[in-house]
C-alpha cells in the first residue's frame, strides 16, 4: 500500500476509536475503501508509463505508415460522363462472361406526380478493361427488360482470361 493511502487509512482508524458509533462505522468503512483502492492499483502504474508507451508506438508506427502510403497508388478509372465499375461476372455457356450494370438500366422519371420508367436505349456505353476500351466486338449490352432495374452486359476479355481472376477492373462508361 502506498504511503498516502496507508496514512489515510491509519488516520481513519485512529479517529474511529474516539468517535460515536455511527461516525466510527463510517470511518472504518472509509479505511477499508482506502485499503481496497490500494489493492486495485497496479504496481508501478503511472501516467508517465502510458505516455512513454504511446510515444513509442507513435515513433514506430509513423515511419511505417509513411512508407506504406508512399507506395500506394489509387487505381486509374476511365473518363466519361457516367462511369460504373462492373463485377460479379458469371460464365456464359459460350465462354463469355455476363454481369449487371445498374447505371445504364431503365431510368425513373416523374411526370405529373407519378413515377414512370423510361426504357429508351439512347445511351451507348463502352466497356473498358482498366483504362483501355475493349473493341465493340468484345462486349454486348442486352436490351432493357421492364422487369429489371439493371441491364446485362456480356463481355469477352482482351486476352480471353477469366475477368473474375485476372486482376483487372471492368467499367461501363458513357463517353462525354
SULWOVEN-V574657 format. One record per residue. N is the residue number from 1. RES is the residue in three letters. PHI is phi as a letter, one per 40 degrees, with the letter a starting at -180 (* if undefined). OMEGA is omega in radians with two decimals (NA if undefined). Layout:
n	res	phi	omega
N	RES	PHI	OMEGA
N	RES	PHI	OMEGA
This chain:
n	res	phi	omega
1	UNK	*	-3.14
2	UNK	c	-3.09
3	UNK	c	-3.08
4	UNK	c	3.11
5	UNK	c	3.12
6	UNK	c	3.12
7	UNK	c	3.14
8	UNK	c	3.11
9	UNK	c	-3.14
10	UNK	c	3.12
11	UNK	c	-3.14
12	UNK	c	-3.13
13	UNK	c	3.12
14	UNK	c	3.13
15	UNK	c	-3.11
16	UNK	c	-3.13
17	UNK	c	-3.06
18	UNK	c	-3.04
19	UNK	c	3.05
20	UNK	c	-3.00
21	UNK	d	-3.10
22	UNK	c	3.12
23	UNK	c	3.12
24	UNK	c	3.12
25	UNK	c	3.10
26	UNK	c	-3.13
27	UNK	c	3.09
28	UNK	c	3.09
29	UNK	c	3.10
30	UNK	c	3.10
31	UNK	c	3.10
32	UNK	c	3.11
33	UNK	c	3.10
34	UNK	c	3.14
35	UNK	c	3.13
36	UNK	c	3.12
37	UNK	c	3.13
38	UNK	c	-3.13
39	UNK	c	-3.10
40	UNK	c	3.11
41	UNK	c	3.08
42	UNK	c	3.14
43	UNK	c	3.07
44	UNK	g	-3.12
45	UNK	c	3.08
46	UNK	a	-3.13
47	UNK	c	3.13
48	UNK	c	3.08
49	UNK	c	3.12
50	UNK	c	3.14
51	UNK	c	3.13
52	UNK	c	3.12
53	UNK	c	3.11
54	UNK	c	3.12
55	UNK	c	3.12
56	UNK	c	3.12
57	UNK	c	-3.14
58	UNK	c	-3.10
59	UNK	c	3.14
60	UNK	c	-3.04
61	UNK	c	-3.08
62	UNK	d	3.12
63	UNK	c	3.14
64	UNK	c	3.13
65	UNK	c	3.10
66	UNK	c	3.12
67	UNK	c	3.13
68	UNK	c	-3.11
69	UNK	c	3.12
70	UNK	c	-3.10
71	UNK	c	-3.13
72	UNK	c	3.04
73	UNK	b	3.12
74	UNK	c	-3.12
75	UNK	c	3.12
76	UNK	c	3.07
77	UNK	b	3.11
78	UNK	c	3.14
79	UNK	c	3.10
80	UNK	i	3.13
81	UNK	c	3.07
82	UNK	b	3.12
83	UNK	b	3.12
84	UNK	b	3.05
85	UNK	c	-3.14
86	UNK	b	-3.12
87	UNK	a	-3.09
88	UNK	f	3.14
89	UNK	c	2.97
90	UNK	b	-3.09
91	UNK	c	3.09
92	UNK	c	-3.10
93	UNK	c	-3.09
94	UNK	c	3.11
95	UNK	g	3.05
96	UNK	c	-3.08
97	UNK	b	-3.07
98	UNK	b	3.07
99	UNK	a	3.10
100	UNK	b	2.98
101	UNK	b	-3.05
102	UNK	c	-3.08
103	UNK	c	-3.13
104	UNK	b	3.07
105	UNK	c	3.13
106	UNK	c	-3.12
107	UNK	c	3.07
108	UNK	c	3.08
109	UNK	b	3.12
110	UNK	b	3.12
111	UNK	b	3.11
112	UNK	f	3.10
113	UNK	g	-3.14
114	UNK	b	3.10
115	UNK	c	3.11
116	UNK	b	3.12
117	UNK	c	3.08
118	UNK	b	-3.10
119	UNK	b	3.13
120	UNK	c	-3.12
121	UNK	b	-3.12
122	UNK	c	-3.09
123	UNK	c	3.07
124	UNK	b	-3.12
125	UNK	c	3.09
126	UNK	b	3.10
127	UNK	c	3.11
128	UNK	b	3.00
129	UNK	b	-2.92
130	UNK	f	-3.13
131	UNK	b	-3.10
132	UNK	b	3.13
133	UNK	c	3.04
134	UNK	c	3.04
135	UNK	c	-3.09
136	UNK	d	3.13
137	UNK	c	-3.10
138	UNK	c	3.13
139	UNK	a	-3.14
140	UNK	a	3.05
141	UNK	c	3.08
142	UNK	c	-3.13
143	UNK	c	3.10
144	UNK	c	-3.13
145	UNK	b	-3.11
146	UNK	c	-3.13
147	UNK	c	-3.08
148	UNK	b	3.01
149	UNK	b	3.13
150	UNK	b	3.09
151	UNK	b	-3.13
152	UNK	c	3.02
153	UNK	b	3.11
154	UNK	b	-3.10
155	UNK	b	2.97
156	UNK	b	-3.06
157	UNK	c	-3.09
158	UNK	c	-3.13
159	UNK	b	3.11
160	UNK	g	-3.12
161	UNK	c	3.13
162	UNK	c	-3.10
163	UNK	c	3.11
164	UNK	c	-3.02
165	UNK	b	-3.03
166	UNK	c	3.06
167	UNK	g	3.12
168	UNK	b	3.11
169	UNK	b	-3.10
170	UNK	b	-3.06
171	UNK	b	2.91
172	UNK	c	-3.01
173	UNK	b	2.97
174	UNK	c	-3.08
175	UNK	c	3.12
176	UNK	c	NA
